[in-house]
Amino acid sequence: MVIKFQRRAVIAVTLVYFLLSDNAFAHDPIFSPGPHVLFKDGVEIHAEFSKEKKAESSEDERAIAVKYGITGDWVIGAELPYQISEEENITESGVGDVVLSSKYRFWREDSLGEQSSVAFITQVKLDSGNERIGSGTTDTMLGFAYGYESLKWYRWASMRYRFNQDSSIPSSQFELERGDRWFVDLAGGYRFQVNDYLEADTVWLLELNGEFAERSGIGDLTFADSGGSRWFVSPGVMWTLRNFAFKAGVQIPVRNNLNGDQTATDYRARIEFEWHL
Amino acid sequence: MKQYMSNLFIVLITLFAIVWNTPVLSAEKTFQIRADGLACPYCAYGIEKKFMNIEGVERVDFDLNNGVVSVSGTEALNLKESQLKKLFNDSGFTYRKIVQVDVK
């Protein structure tokens, strides 16, 4: 029973991680958040397709999100994912946990053709998903994102901390203490050509994404095969036309320092579509 | 008489064609507005949408290199400083000034 529980717990933790590992908004990097928000009373429709490959297992996620600009510096959103997980020839799929988000840009400095800003980010993953897919917990993430954008160059930096709620273990008085996580990201972008407003616009991106996870455990016992750190280099592209955006990128692991016997990620890939209304 | 009527008809047709193809029956007013923070076209859409919701506005163009937003509309179009400050702030940018107003 302990072994079976461990596998399910690890799957749940991994799936949940995938949900809350980033906060993709508008004109921001692909695998990390930026400070960009939405214009007041604007509506954003966001569709996302993600894949993570680990040896013989894979996890696919499709998600749709809606965001609303409360002010020119504050946007809120809700995301509904659908996940497909395959491990050791066992496939599980279903609607995942709803994620509510808020981003408030509390500092902004504008000059000719340039904008620098910093935003405070919050996310709450609700315990609303399919029993086999959802984590059974409500998790919260807090963070900050800095961004600089100009007609040619972009740069971003962000830091986030996710508080993972302990989850109950069926038929047991104990609770699984799921290790919290840190995310640290740096990103840069470059626009080779500045086109007119009604012409397509392309920005090439490169990110460095770091993830640090605490060990999970029960009481005083910690799981040997949990926690650790890893770094990814993530090239990507952002293509926009007036009020439509397309983004695509891949995360390539460059350093793994995972505790115990954990399967390292081979790669992650993501494509996003976005409309501003 | 026949010749006279024929000539009159040609003159009337010609005048009608000139008037029909002349776009400026009513004057058009264009505001050139300087704004800061405009670094990408995707981000500028919010500005376009808010201006197009103003009665009298017919067209919005962007010159990102010079940070200029051109707003064209009917002769009766009037944009106030306070209105522009709020519009650009609600869009996530900073209004600086109206550079020029043209009436054609």
Chai-1 contact restraints between the chains, C-beta under 6 A:
chainA,res_idxA,chainB,res_idxB,connection_type,confidence,min_distance_angstrom,max_distance_angstrom,comment,restraint_id
A,H27,B,C40,contact,1.0,0.0,6.0,A-B,restraint_1
A,H27,B,Y42,contact,1.0,0.0,6.0,A-B,restraint_2
A,H27,B,C43,contact,1.0,0.0,6.0,A-B,restraint_3
A,F39,B,G46,contact,1.0,0.0,6.0,A-B,restraint_4
A,F39,B,S91,contact,1.0,0.0,6.0,A-B,restraint_5
A,F39,B,G92,contact,1.0,0.0,6.0,A-B,restraint_6
A,K40,B,D90,contact,1.0,0.0,6.0,A-B,restraint_7
A,G42,B,G46,contact,1.0,0.0,6.0,A-B,restraint_8
A,G72,B,N89,contact,1.0,0.0,6.0,A-B,restraint_9
A,G72,B,D90,contact,1.0,0.0,6.0,A-B,restraint_10
A,G72,B,S91,contact,1.0,0.0,6.0,A-B,restraint_11
A,G72,B,G92,contact,1.0,0.0,6.0,A-B,restraint_12
A,D110,B,D36,contact,1.0,0.0,6.0,A-B,restraint_13
A,D110,B,G37,contact,1.0,0.0,6.0,A-B,restraint_14
A,D110,B,T94,contact,1.0,0.0,6.0,A-B,restraint_15
A,S111,B,D36,contact,1.0,0.0,6.0,A-B,restraint_16
A,L112,B,D36,contact,1.0,0.0,6.0,A-B,restraint_17
A,L112,B,G67,contact,1.0,0.0,6.0,A-B,restraint_18
A,G113,B,A39,contact,1.0,0.0,6.0,A-B,restraint_19
A,G113,B,G67,contact,1.0,0.0,6.0,A-B,restraint_20
A,E114,B,A39,contact,1.0,0.0,6.0,A-B,restraint_21
A,Q115,B,G37,contact,1.0,0.0,6.0,A-B,restraint_22
A,Q115,B,A39,contact,1.0,0.0,6.0,A-B,restraint_23
A,E149,B,A39,contact,1.0,0.0,6.0,A-B,restraint_24
A,S150,B,A39,contact,1.0,0.0,6.0,A-B,restraint_25
A,L151,B,A39,contact,1.0,0.0,6.0,A-B,restraint_26
A,Y197,B,P41,contact,1.0,0.0,6.0,A-B,restraint_27
A,Y197,B,F62,contact,1.0,0.0,6.0,A-B,restraint_28
A,D201,B,P41,contact,1.0,0.0,6.0,A-B,restraint_29
A,T240,B,Y42,contact,1.0,0.0,6.0,A-B,restraint_30
A,R242,B,Y45,contact,1.0,0.0,6.0,A-B,restraint_31
A,N243,B,Y45,contact,1.0,0.0,6.0,A-B,restraint_32
A,A245,B,Y42,contact,1.0,0.0,6.0,A-B,restraint_33
A,H276,B,Y45,contact,1.0,0.0,6.0,A-B,restraint_34
